[in-house]
Amino acid sequence: MKEYCMNDGRKIPAVGLGTFRVQPSDCERTVASALRDGYRLVDTANVYLNERAVGRGIAASGIAREEIVVTSKIWPTEYHKKARAAIDATLSRLGLDYLDVLLLHQPFGDVESAWAALEEAVEAGKVKTIGVSNFNEADLKRLLSHCKVKPALDQVECHPYFQQRELRAFLKQHGILLESWYPLGSGDSGLLGEPSVVRLAEKYAKTPVQIVLKWHVEEGFVVIPGTKDPAHAHENRDLFDFTLSEEEMDSLRALDRGTRFFTMKRGIQRYAVFFQRMNYDRQP
């Protein structure tokens, strides 16, 4: 497995297991199976309501804790005066003594206070690395203007149809890694059926999914595709026995349309009441 070095000196695998929309009833088995299959990065969040199941999967895998990079995220409803308690609650739900990576899930609410709580958690040894999710350049500039510890990661929607070129330039300037969610455009059939993707899949005897994921890795992104199918999980990390040429990478870069598959602000507004009422500790 390829690894990247983050700006705090810690390493993170290039490919991890995403658990967004994986139900707790499937999550324990999925995480345990993926870890036994060689995954060493698992991504979850308070709002996914599967942290307890992720923790059970980690315990059931038999893989030494120090070999696994565990990421979670706290939601904006926990930012103001609740962030410190939210960090402890996440550790409790996961059944872990520390988190490898903890992110602020959205750039809304009392970001400054929440970031200060993350910095304190690093000092206390509760968290190793801190970062953000869904922050654009303006959001990052505001954070960088007051933070003591620079974010190591920004987890954002990214795929060949939405390549985040301007944001990537800013992240590179500050040594912040891009981590891709929706790396397959939420499994968009149009993206996976693009002639350039299909042609490369045939050439390298890979699936279109593997070609798109390989594009992410060769662009230098951390990628966290989600699945509950062990065979698909295995395929998603089977990316390191071939290399795309620069010309082939350019053919995939040419697919950029600036097209999102998830409109974040609309989604947050739509579910605002639901998120306000959510009780993360009631998850199974």
Phi, psi and omega in degrees: 000128176290145177234153173246150175262125180276171186288355173259007178090353181273156182256152178220137178298149180290331182234129178230177179261119174273146181239013176300129180068013172267116184293148179307327181296336178256339194292317181301311180297317182298313181294314180299316180296316181296319180294320177294332181277356176119350175296145177226011176228125178233131183244129176219191180194155175309312190286349176284343179058034178225018182299319179299316180293323175299315179299319178295322178295320177298314181296321184284341186292331185081002179276136181302136183305320184292348179272349188252134173263112182253126180244136168223177184218145175255146187269152183305332178295345180260000187291309190279108176068356183249352190298319181297316178293325180295322178296314179297321180293322177297315177299319180296314180297321180283342183071034184241154176276337180206159172254140176285319180221133174230131184241150164280124192286330183216154181272035181245160176079202187277071183299320184299314180294319181295320180294321176300322178294322177295319178298320177296322180294325175296314180298326182276355180082009179280336182222140180270312186228142179236151181197198186223169177221135177068024176271130174269185184299316180297319178299316181294321179299319177297317180294316182294338181288342183228351186284152173269322179251124180287139176299143181266335184223150166230113182267115186221162172296128179203135178192173184301335176279346183214088195265358171055044187298314181293316178298319180300321179297320179292317179299318179298320179300328183253008177067032181256128179284143171268132176242126189268124163252160193051046185295342179252019184062038184058038178070029184300127182292329178295314179296312183289343178262004178303135181307321181293325178289313181297319180299317180291324178298318178293319182298317186261008181054045178238173175271159174304324177302314181295326178294315180294318178296323177296323176302315178301310184297317182287341173279352177093019181266148163280138185230137186229067177296145181250142174196154173252003180267116181303324180294318178293320178301318179297315179299322184296336178255000180272069189237004194246019176248014175207161181226134175277134177290167178298322178296319179291321175298320179297326179294330177278324176298330181290352180278353184301123179241355187068028186259117173275153171254351178222121178269103191299310186297317179297319180296318180294316180297320183297322186254015186304313181295318178302314182293324179297326184270354187292135176247103187294333182282354179271001178293148182288000000 
